Amino acid sequence: MYISIIIPVMNERDNIYPLLSSIAKALKTTKYEVIFVDDGSTDATPQEILKHSGMNVKLIVFARNFGQTCAMTAGIEAASGEYIATIDGDLQNDPEDIPLMLKKLIREKLDMVTGIRVKRHDSWILRKLPSRIANFLIRKLSGVNIQDLGCTLKVFRRPIAQNLKLYGELHRFIPIIAHMQGAKMGEIPVKHHARQFGISKYGIGRTFRVLSDLLLLLFFQKYHQKPMHLFGFIGFILFSTGVMINLYMIWQKILGYDIGHRPLFFIGILCMITSIQFITAGFLAELLMRVYYSSPQNRPYQIIAQYHNGECVQIQN
């Protein structure tokens, strides 16, 4: 059994050594590697990681801040373990929960186990309330019954993690993406600690980003392979409505009524024009999907250095 632990970090210098110590204590009977992905830190976080690097510690350094989703993607690509775990670098997640999650994954033959943060030590207004609202909306709209979608602490089987194809800020919706791939998922209560060092990178403003990402994900969940089914349906409804309105207007004209200044006449014309636009958008979306599935995936981030055992193994200009 070999597990890769992926930790995105940004300005977490003071948390590095305590986190590595906690991981070593929690996984002392398990073969593991730790992959830090520095997401554009402006403090000495990379230097602190190198200072405490060992044979089982890797460091990936981004050229600038690309976001947590890109950091997770880079970590997954660099992982060599049979199992992959993701955990925050702020010490709020507890590494002691990883062995329990791994046992549940293996015992119940699951593809992914995600944590449920109990007794969260976060601000009620800025963190807990938006999280609860977002979790409720996501569960109802997506049909994926996961209680705590925002918990970073997760354990995957390697094939599932590698096929997530994360981009943008979709790390919040990993369970939904895994569900779309047919993954068997489970949940387990995990510990949650108050932040001791550094400052939180999240605020209430992320709620609006979550909702916009949710709309995108719901589209992909139902129509990512056949977008014409959505755009074409809307276009057909609008076209049919426009035709019926205009037929009625023609009948009114035959009866001798003036239709040139009637709002209903312009509504009928507008419906027909809009329907053509929706149908055209459907054709374009279909073409884009064909290009997407036939072309190699481009990385949305840039790595400037990669370290293993404290030694630089890769440099990109």
TORKOL-4160 file (C-alpha; in steps of 0.2 Angstrom, whole numbers, padded with zeros to 4 digits, m for minus):
317
<pt num="1" X="0000" Y="0000" Z="0000"/>
<pt num="2" X="0007" Y="0017" Z="m0006"/>
<pt num="3" X="m0002" Y="0033" Z="m0003"/>
<pt num="4" X="0003" Y="0050" Z="m0011"/>
<pt num="5" X="m0003" Y="0065" Z="0000"/>
<pt num="6" X="m0005" Y="0081" Z="m0010"/>
<pt num="7" X="m0005" Y="0098" Z="m0001"/>
<pt num="8" X="m0008" Y="0114" Z="m0010"/>
<pt num="9" X="0000" Y="0128" Z="0000"/>
<pt num="10" X="0001" Y="0147" Z="m0002"/>
<pt num="11" X="0010" Y="0158" Z="0012"/>
<pt num="12" X="0010" Y="0143" Z="0025"/>
<pt num="13" X="0028" Y="0144" Z="0031"/>
<pt num="14" X="0024" Y="0142" Z="0049"/>
<pt num="15" X="0013" Y="0127" Z="0046"/>
<pt num="16" X="0025" Y="0116" Z="0036"/>
<pt num="17" X="0035" Y="0108" Z="0050"/>
<pt num="18" X="0020" Y="0104" Z="0061"/>
<pt num="19" X="0011" Y="0097" Z="0046"/>
<pt num="20" X="0025" Y="0086" Z="0041"/>
<pt num="21" X="0027" Y="0080" Z="0059"/>
<pt num="22" X="0009" Y="0076" Z="0060"/>
<pt num="23" X="0009" Y="0066" Z="0044"/>
<pt num="24" X="0024" Y="0056" Z="0050"/>
<pt num="25" X="0016" Y="0052" Z="0066"/>
<pt num="26" X="m0001" Y="0047" Z="0058"/>
<pt num="27" X="0007" Y="0037" Z="0044"/>
<pt num="28" X="0021" Y="0029" Z="0053"/>
<pt num="29" X="0015" Y="0011" Z="0048"/>
<pt num="30" X="0011" Y="0016" Z="0030"/>
<pt num="31" X="0022" Y="0019" Z="0015"/>
<pt num="32" X="0019" Y="0037" Z="0009"/>
<pt num="33" X="0025" Y="0052" Z="m0001"/>
<pt num="34" X="0021" Y="0070" Z="0002"/>
<pt num="35" X="0019" Y="0082" Z="m0013"/>
<pt num="36" X="0018" Y="0100" Z="m0009"/>
<pt num="37" X="0012" Y="0112" Z="m0023"/>
<pt num="38" X="0017" Y="0130" Z="m0019"/>
<pt num="39" X="0004" Y="0141" Z="m0027"/>
<pt num="40" X="0013" Y="0157" Z="m0029"/>
<pt num="41" X="0019" Y="0160" Z="m0011"/>
<pt num="42" X="0026" Y="0177" Z="m0007"/>
<pt num="43" X="0034" Y="0171" Z="0010"/>
<pt num="44" X="0047" Y="0158" Z="0013"/>
<pt num="45" X="0036" Y="0143" Z="0011"/>
<pt num="46" X="0046" Y="0134" Z="m0002"/>
<pt num="47" X="0062" Y="0137" Z="0008"/>
<pt num="48" X="0054" Y="0130" Z="0023"/>
<pt num="49" X="0048" Y="0114" Z="0014"/>
<pt num="50" X="0065" Y="0111" Z="0007"/>
<pt num="51" X="0073" Y="0114" Z="0024"/>
<pt num="52" X="0062" Y="0099" Z="0030"/>
<pt num="53" X="0062" Y="0088" Z="0015"/>
<pt num="54" X="0066" Y="0070" Z="0016"/>
<pt num="55" X="0066" Y="0055" Z="0004"/>
<pt num="56" X="0047" Y="0055" Z="0003"/>
<pt num="57" X="0044" Y="0074" Z="0001"/>
<pt num="58" X="0042" Y="0082" Z="m0016"/>
<pt num="59" X="0039" Y="0101" Z="m0020"/>
<pt num="60" X="0032" Y="0108" Z="m0035"/>
<pt num="61" X="0033" Y="0127" Z="m0037"/>
<pt num="62" X="0021" Y="0137" Z="m0048"/>
<pt num="63" X="0027" Y="0153" Z="m0057"/>
<pt num="64" X="0013" Y="0163" Z="m0049"/>
<pt num="65" X="m0004" Y="0160" Z="m0041"/>
<pt num="66" X="m0014" Y="0149" Z="m0052"/>
<pt num="67" X="m0027" Y="0143" Z="m0039"/>
<pt num="68" X="m0030" Y="0128" Z="m0028"/>
<pt num="69" X="m0038" Y="0118" Z="m0043"/>
<pt num="70" X="m0022" Y="0119" Z="m0053"/>
<pt num="71" X="m0012" Y="0115" Z="m0038"/>
<pt num="72" X="m0022" Y="0099" Z="m0035"/>
<pt num="73" X="m0020" Y="0094" Z="m0053"/>
<pt num="74" X="m0001" Y="0096" Z="m0053"/>
<pt num="75" X="0000" Y="0086" Z="m0037"/>
<pt num="76" X="m0010" Y="0072" Z="m0045"/>
<pt num="77" X="0000" Y="0072" Z="m0060"/>
<pt num="78" X="0016" Y="0070" Z="m0050"/>
<pt num="79" X="0009" Y="0057" Z="m0038"/>
<pt num="80" X="0015" Y="0039" Z="m0039"/>
<pt num="81" X="0005" Y="0031" Z="m0025"/>
<pt num="82" X="m0008" Y="0018" Z="m0028"/>
<pt num="83" X="m0020" Y="0029" Z="m0017"/>
<pt num="84" X="m0020" Y="0048" Z="m0017"/>
<pt num="85" X="m0025" Y="0059" Z="m0002"/>
<pt num="86" X="m0028" Y="0078" Z="m0003"/>
<pt num="87" X="m0027" Y="0089" Z="0013"/>
<pt num="88" X="m0026" Y="0108" Z="0017"/>
<pt num="89" X="m0009" Y="0115" Z="0022"/>
<pt num="90" X="m0016" Y="0126" Z="0036"/>
<pt num="91" X="m0017" Y="0112" Z="0049"/>
<pt num="92" X="m0036" Y="0113" Z="0050"/>
<pt num="93" X="m0037" Y="0095" Z="0043"/>
<pt num="94" X="m0030" Y="0081" Z="0054"/>
<pt num="95" X="m0018" Y="0069" Z="0045"/>
<pt num="96" X="m0023" Y="0056" Z="0058"/>
<pt num="97" X="m0040" Y="0054" Z="0049"/>
<pt num="98" X="m0031" Y="0048" Z="0033"/>
<pt num="99" X="m0028" Y="0030" Z="0039"/>
<pt num="100" X="m0046" Y="0029" Z="0044"/>
<pt num="101" X="m0052" Y="0035" Z="0027"/>
<pt num="102" X="m0040" Y="0023" Z="0018"/>
<pt num="103" X="m0046" Y="0008" Z="0028"/>
<pt num="104" X="m0064" Y="0013" Z="0024"/>
<pt num="105" X="m0060" Y="0015" Z="0006"/>
<pt num="106" X="m0052" Y="m0003" Z="0005"/>
<pt num="107" X="m0064" Y="m0012" Z="0016"/>
<pt num="108" X="m0080" Y="m0006" Z="0007"/>
<pt num="109" X="m0072" Y="m0006" Z="m0010"/>
<pt num="110" X="m0075" Y="0012" Z="m0013"/>
<pt num="111" X="m0067" Y="0024" Z="m0026"/>
<pt num="112" X="m0067" Y="0039" Z="m0015"/>
<pt num="113" X="m0070" Y="0044" Z="0003"/>
<pt num="114" X="m0072" Y="0062" Z="0008"/>
<pt num="115" X="m0072" Y="0070" Z="0026"/>
<pt num="116" X="m0087" Y="0078" Z="0035"/>
<pt num="117" X="m0080" Y="0091" Z="0046"/>
<pt num="118" X="m0087" Y="0090" Z="0064"/>
<pt num="119" X="m0086" Y="0104" Z="0076"/>
<pt num="120" X="m0079" Y="0116" Z="0063"/>
<pt num="121" X="m0068" Y="0130" Z="0071"/>
<pt num="122" X="m0072" Y="0143" Z="0058"/>
<pt num="123" X="m0082" Y="0160" Z="0058"/>
<pt num="124" X="m0100" Y="0157" Z="0057"/>
<pt num="125" X="m0104" Y="0171" Z="0045"/>
<pt num="126" X="m0089" Y="0170" Z="0034"/>
<pt num="127" X="m0087" Y="0152" Z="0033"/>
<pt num="128" X="m0100" Y="0140" Z="0041"/>
<pt num="129" X="m0116" Y="0149" Z="0034"/>
<pt num="130" X="m0110" Y="0151" Z="0016"/>
<pt num="131" X="m0104" Y="0133" Z="0016"/>
<pt num="132" X="m0120" Y="0126" Z="0023"/>
<pt num="133" X="m0130" Y="0136" Z="0010"/>
<pt num="134" X="m0119" Y="0130" Z="m0004"/>
<pt num="135" X="m0119" Y="0112" Z="0001"/>
<pt num="136" X="m0138" Y="0112" Z="0002"/>
<pt num="137" X="m0140" Y="0120" Z="m0015"/>
<pt num="138" X="m0127" Y="0108" Z="m0023"/>
<pt num="139" X="m0135" Y="0093" Z="m0016"/>
<pt num="140" X="m0152" Y="0097" Z="m0022"/>
<pt num="141" X="m0147" Y="0103" Z="m0039"/>
<pt num="142" X="m0134" Y="0089" Z="m0043"/>
<pt num="143" X="m0142" Y="0075" Z="m0034"/>
<pt num="144" X="m0126" Y="0070" Z="m0026"/>
<pt num="145" X="m0129" Y="0067" Z="m0008"/>
<pt num="146" X="m0112" Y="0072" Z="0000"/>
<pt num="147" X="m0114" Y="0082" Z="0016"/>
<pt num="148" X="m0098" Y="0092" Z="0016"/>
<pt num="149" X="m0092" Y="0096" Z="m0002"/>
<pt num="150" X="m0080" Y="0109" Z="0004"/>
<pt num="151" X="m0069" Y="0097" Z="0015"/>
<pt num="152" X="m0052" Y="0096" Z="0006"/>
<pt num="153" X="m0048" Y="0080" Z="0016"/>
<pt num="154" X="m0051" Y="0066" Z="0003"/>
<pt num="155" X="m0044" Y="0049" Z="m0001"/>
<pt num="156" X="m0045" Y="0042" Z="m0019"/>
<pt num="157" X="m0040" Y="0027" Z="m0029"/>
<pt num="158" X="m0027" Y="0033" Z="m0042"/>
<pt num="159" X="m0037" Y="0030" Z="m0058"/>
<pt num="160" X="m0052" Y="0041" Z="m0051"/>
<pt num="161" X="m0040" Y="0055" Z="m0046"/>
<pt num="162" X="m0031" Y="0055" Z="m0063"/>
<pt num="163" X="m0047" Y="0056" Z="m0072"/>
<pt num="164" X="m0055" Y="0071" Z="m0063"/>
<pt num="165" X="m0048" Y="0083" Z="m0076"/>
<pt num="166" X="m0050" Y="0098" Z="m0065"/>
<pt num="167" X="m0049" Y="0116" Z="m0071"/>
<pt num="168" X="m0055" Y="0133" Z="m0066"/>
<pt num="169" X="m0060" Y="0132" Z="m0048"/>
<pt num="170" X="m0069" Y="0115" Z="m0049"/>
<pt num="171" X="m0059" Y="0108" Z="m0034"/>
<pt num="172" X="m0075" Y="0112" Z="m0024"/>
<pt num="173" X="m0085" Y="0100" Z="m0034"/>
<pt num="174" X="m0074" Y="0085" Z="m0034"/>
<pt num="175" X="m0087" Y="0073" Z="m0027"/>
<pt num="176" X="m0099" Y="0078" Z="m0041"/>
<pt num="177" X="m0086" Y="0076" Z="m0055"/>
<pt num="178" X="m0081" Y="0059" Z="m0047"/>
<pt num="179" X="m0100" Y="0054" Z="m0047"/>
<pt num="180" X="m0101" Y="0059" Z="m0066"/>
<pt num="181" X="m0087" Y="0046" Z="m0069"/>
<pt num="182" X="m0097" Y="0032" Z="m0059"/>
<pt num="183" X="m0086" Y="0032" Z="m0044"/>
<pt num="184" X="m0092" Y="0024" Z="m0028"/>
<pt num="185" X="m0091" Y="0036" Z="m0014"/>
<pt num="186" X="m0092" Y="0036" Z="0005"/>
<pt num="187" X="m0091" Y="0049" Z="0019"/>
<pt num="188" X="m0083" Y="0048" Z="0037"/>
<pt num="189" X="m0083" Y="0061" Z="0051"/>
<pt num="190" X="m0066" Y="0070" Z="0052"/>
<pt num="191" X="m0058" Y="0082" Z="0065"/>
<pt num="192" X="m0056" Y="0100" Z="0062"/>
<pt num="193" X="m0045" Y="0112" Z="0071"/>
<pt num="194" X="m0044" Y="0131" Z="0072"/>
<pt num="195" X="m0030" Y="0139" Z="0061"/>
<pt num="196" X="m0015" Y="0143" Z="0072"/>
<pt num="197" X="m0003" Y="0152" Z="0059"/>
<pt num="198" X="m0006" Y="0163" Z="0044"/>
<pt num="199" X="m0023" Y="0169" Z="0038"/>
<pt num="200" X="m0037" Y="0161" Z="0028"/>
<pt num="201" X="m0037" Y="0163" Z="0009"/>
<pt num="202" X="m0056" Y="0162" Z="0008"/>
<pt num="203" X="m0070" Y="0175" Z="0012"/>
<pt num="204" X="m0089" Y="0176" Z="0009"/>
<pt num="205" X="m0085" Y="0182" Z="m0009"/>
<pt num="206" X="m0082" Y="0164" Z="m0014"/>
<pt num="207" X="m0100" Y="0160" Z="m0012"/>
<pt num="208" X="m0104" Y="0169" Z="m0029"/>
<pt num="209" X="m0090" Y="0160" Z="m0038"/>
<pt num="210" X="m0097" Y="0143" Z="m0031"/>
<pt num="211" X="m0114" Y="0147" Z="m0038"/>
<pt num="212" X="m0107" Y="0151" Z="m0055"/>
<pt num="213" X="m0096" Y="0136" Z="m0055"/>
<pt num="214" X="m0111" Y="0126" Z="m0050"/>
<pt num="215" X="m0121" Y="0131" Z="m0065"/>
<pt num="216" X="m0107" Y="0127" Z="m0076"/>
<pt num="217" X="m0105" Y="0110" Z="m0068"/>
<pt num="218" X="m0124" Y="0106" Z="m0069"/>
<pt num="219" X="m0123" Y="0110" Z="m0088"/>
<pt num="220" X="m0108" Y="0098" Z="m0090"/>
<pt num="221" X="m0117" Y="0085" Z="m0079"/>
<pt num="222" X="m0132" Y="0084" Z="m0091"/>
<pt num="223" X="m0126" Y="0091" Z="m0107"/>
<pt num="224" X="m0107" Y="0090" Z="m0109"/>
<pt num="225" X="m0108" Y="0077" Z="m0122"/>
<pt num="226" X="m0124" Y="0083" Z="m0131"/>
<pt num="227" X="m0126" Y="0102" Z="m0128"/>
<pt num="228" X="m0137" Y="0102" Z="m0143"/>
<pt num="229" X="m0150" Y="0093" Z="m0132"/>
<pt num="230" X="m0151" Y="0109" Z="m0122"/>
<pt num="231" X="m0149" Y="0123" Z="m0134"/>
<pt num="232" X="m0159" Y="0114" Z="m0148"/>
<pt num="233" X="m0174" Y="0111" Z="m0136"/>
<pt num="234" X="m0174" Y="0129" Z="m0130"/>
<pt num="235" X="m0173" Y="0135" Z="m0149"/>
<pt num="236" X="m0187" Y="0123" Z="m0154"/>
<pt num="237" X="m0198" Y="0130" Z="m0140"/>
<pt num="238" X="m0195" Y="0148" Z="m0145"/>
<pt num="239" X="m0197" Y="0144" Z="m0164"/>
<pt num="240" X="m0213" Y="0135" Z="m0161"/>
<pt num="241" X="m0219" Y="0150" Z="m0150"/>
<pt num="242" X="m0214" Y="0162" Z="m0163"/>
<pt num="243" X="m0223" Y="0153" Z="m0177"/>
<pt num="244" X="m0239" Y="0152" Z="m0168"/>
<pt num="245" X="m0239" Y="0170" Z="m0164"/>
<pt num="246" X="m0235" Y="0175" Z="m0181"/>
<pt num="247" X="m0249" Y="0164" Z="m0188"/>
<pt num="248" X="m0261" Y="0172" Z="m0177"/>
<pt num="249" X="m0254" Y="0189" Z="m0183"/>
<pt num="250" X="m0257" Y="0184" Z="m0201"/>
<pt num="251" X="m0274" Y="0179" Z="m0197"/>
<pt num="252" X="m0277" Y="0196" Z="m0189"/>
<pt num="253" X="m0270" Y="0204" Z="m0204"/>
<pt num="254" X="m0282" Y="0194" Z="m0215"/>
<pt num="255" X="m0297" Y="0200" Z="m0205"/>
<pt num="256" X="m0291" Y="0218" Z="m0208"/>
<pt num="257" X="m0283" Y="0223" Z="m0192"/>
<pt num="258" X="m0267" Y="0233" Z="m0191"/>
<pt num="259" X="m0253" Y="0222" Z="m0184"/>
<pt num="260" X="m0238" Y="0234" Z="m0188"/>
<pt num="261" X="m0238" Y="0242" Z="m0171"/>
<pt num="262" X="m0244" Y="0228" Z="m0160"/>
<pt num="263" X="m0231" Y="0222" Z="m0147"/>
<pt num="264" X="m0237" Y="0204" Z="m0150"/>
<pt num="265" X="m0231" Y="0205" Z="m0168"/>
<pt num="266" X="m0213" Y="0210" Z="m0162"/>
<pt num="267" X="m0213" Y="0197" Z="m0149"/>
<pt num="268" X="m0216" Y="0183" Z="m0162"/>
<pt num="269" X="m0202" Y="0190" Z="m0173"/>
<pt num="270" X="m0190" Y="0191" Z="m0158"/>
<pt num="271" X="m0194" Y="0173" Z="m0153"/>
<pt num="272" X="m0190" Y="0166" Z="m0170"/>
<pt num="273" X="m0174" Y="0176" Z="m0171"/>
<pt num="274" X="m0169" Y="0171" Z="m0154"/>
<pt num="275" X="m0173" Y="0153" Z="m0158"/>
<pt num="276" X="m0160" Y="0153" Z="m0173"/>
<pt num="277" X="m0147" Y="0160" Z="m0161"/>
<pt num="278" X="m0150" Y="0146" Z="m0148"/>
<pt num="279" X="m0149" Y="0133" Z="m0162"/>
<pt num="280" X="m0133" Y="0140" Z="m0169"/>
<pt num="281" X="m0126" Y="0141" Z="m0152"/>
<pt num="282" X="m0130" Y="0122" Z="m0150"/>
<pt num="283" X="m0121" Y="0118" Z="m0166"/>
<pt num="284" X="m0106" Y="0128" Z="m0161"/>
<pt num="285" X="m0106" Y="0120" Z="m0144"/>
<pt num="286" X="m0106" Y="0102" Z="m0152"/>
<pt num="287" X="m0091" Y="0107" Z="m0163"/>
<pt num="288" X="m0082" Y="0113" Z="m0148"/>
<pt num="289" X="m0085" Y="0097" Z="m0139"/>
<pt num="290" X="m0079" Y="0087" Z="m0153"/>
<pt num="291" X="m0063" Y="0097" Z="m0154"/>
<pt num="292" X="m0061" Y="0095" Z="m0135"/>
<pt num="293" X="m0062" Y="0077" Z="m0135"/>
<pt num="294" X="m0050" Y="0075" Z="m0150"/>
<pt num="295" X="m0036" Y="0086" Z="m0144"/>
<pt num="296" X="m0024" Y="0084" Z="m0130"/>
<pt num="297" X="m0027" Y="0093" Z="m0113"/>
<pt num="298" X="m0017" Y="0108" Z="m0111"/>
<pt num="299" X="m0011" Y="0113" Z="m0094"/>
<pt num="300" X="m0018" Y="0129" Z="m0086"/>
<pt num="301" X="m0003" Y="0132" Z="m0075"/>
<pt num="302" X="0016" Y="0134" Z="m0077"/>
<pt num="303" X="0029" Y="0126" Z="m0066"/>
<pt num="304" X="0045" Y="0134" Z="m0063"/>
<pt num="305" X="0054" Y="0121" Z="m0052"/>
<pt num="306" X="0051" Y="0104" Z="m0045"/>
<pt num="307" X="0061" Y="0096" Z="m0030"/>
<pt num="308" X="0063" Y="0079" Z="m0023"/>
<pt num="309" X="0072" Y="0075" Z="m0008"/>
<pt num="310" X="0078" Y="0093" Z="m0007"/>
<pt num="311" X="0086" Y="0092" Z="m0024"/>
<pt num="312" X="0080" Y="0101" Z="m0040"/>
<pt num="313" X="0074" Y="0088" Z="m0053"/>
<pt num="314" X="0066" Y="0100" Z="m0065"/>
<pt num="315" X="0067" Y="0118" Z="m0070"/>
<pt num="316" X="0056" Y="0127" Z="m0083"/>
<pt num="317" X="0059" Y="0144" Z="m0089"/>
